[in-house]
Each structure stands twice: as C-alpha cells, then as structure tokens.
Amino acid sequence: MVDIPKEGFIKLTVPDAAVTGSDRAALIRKGNALFNAGSIEQAKRIYVTTRYGDGLSRVGDHYLDNDKPLEALQMYWIAPAPDKVEKLVEQFAHVVQSWIGGEETPKD
C-alpha cells in the first residue's frame, strides 16, 4: 500500500510576495523576456513571485506541450486558470476510469 502524503503529491502553495507597483512590472517584463528566450524555469520563478497569472498560464501551456501535465496543473492552479484546471482534471479522471474499467482514454 502506498502512503499518500496528507498535502498530496503536488505542492500548490504560493510564496507571500511583497512585490508591488513598478518593481512588479519590471520583474514581469524580465520574466517575459526570459520566457521568450526559452528560460522557462527562470521565468516561472519570477511569475510565481509576482503572482502573474498570464505568465503562469503560459508556463503551464509549455509544460503541457512538453508532456508534463502535473506540472501544468500546478501552474494553472496557481495562476488561477479554472478552465484549464477543469480540462486537465477531466483528462486525469478519464485515465483513472480507463485503469479501473479498461476503457479507452480519449486523446483530447
């Protein structure tokens, strides 16, 4: 039997950020430049710190495009992007249903 940690498998906490105003805008611009240059993890750190939902959602999209659905879910949850969270949770549910009942999983 596998012991499931009470906090779950995905860490979904966001640090308390005290970054506001012009500092936040400058950090977001830096994060966007890093993201566009392909430095996704560095951009992610800035987006989490500044709680920049659009950036977090784009990082989630990147993870999803690179077959990392759990990491994508984490980004969508923090963003928040409830429509994207719901879509992924539905896909996860179909996978679990297929494991239990032997049904085919939908591709999309």
N, C-alpha and C positions, 0 to 999 in steps of 0.2 A: 504494500500500500504506500502511495506517495503522500508525504506530508505537504500540504499546501500552506505556504506562509499566510498568516492572517491578513497581511497587507496586500496579498495577491502576488502575481508574477510581474506586473508592470508597475514601475514607480511612476505615479502620476502627480507628484507634488510639484509646485512651482515656488521658487525662492521668493521671499519678500523683497521686492525691488523698490528702491527709493529713488530711482532714476525718473526724472520728470522734465518736461519742457524742452528746452533747446538741447540739453545733453541727450535726452531720449531720441530726439530727431536725428542728431548727429550719429548716434550709435546705430539707429535703424538704417541710415544711409550707408554706414560702414558694413553692416550686415548684408544689405542688398548687394553691395559691391563684391563682398566675399562670396555670396551665393552665386552671383553671375559669373564669377571667376572659377567656380567649381569647388570652393572651400566650404562645403555644406556643413560640416561639423562646427567650424568656427562661426559660421553664420547662425547656426542653431543656438549656440551659446548666447549670442547677442539677442536673438529673438526671444529666448526664454527669459533672459534678464530683463528685457524691456517689455515683455508680455505682448509682443507684436503678433497679433492673431493671423494676419495675412501671411507673414513670413513663416510662421509655424505651420500654417496650412500648406504652403509651398514645399516646406521641408517634408511634411507628411506625404505629399504627392510624389516627391523624389523617392522617398523610401518605398512607397507603393509600386512605383515604376521599376524599382530595383529588387522586387520580391522580398520586402521586409514589412509585411503587413502589421506585425505587432508594434514595430517602431512607428509606423504610420499612424496607427490607432492612438498611440501615446501623444503624438504631435497634434492630431485632430482634437483629442480630448482637452489638451491644454489650451488650444487656440481660442476659444472653442469653435468647433465646426460640427454642430449636431447632425447635419445631413450626411456628412462624410462618416461620422462615427456610426450612425444608424446603418448605412450601407455596408460597412465593414462587419459590424456585429451580425447582420443578416447573413453575410457570406460565411462567417465563422459558424453560425448556427447550422447552416446547410452542410458544412463539413462534418460537424458533430453528428447531425442526423444521419449522414451517409455512413459514418463509422458505426453507429448504433443499428441502423436498419439496412445497411448495404445498398442504399440508393445511390444513384449517380449524383455528383455535385455539379451544379450549374457553373459554366465557365465565366459568366459575367453577371 
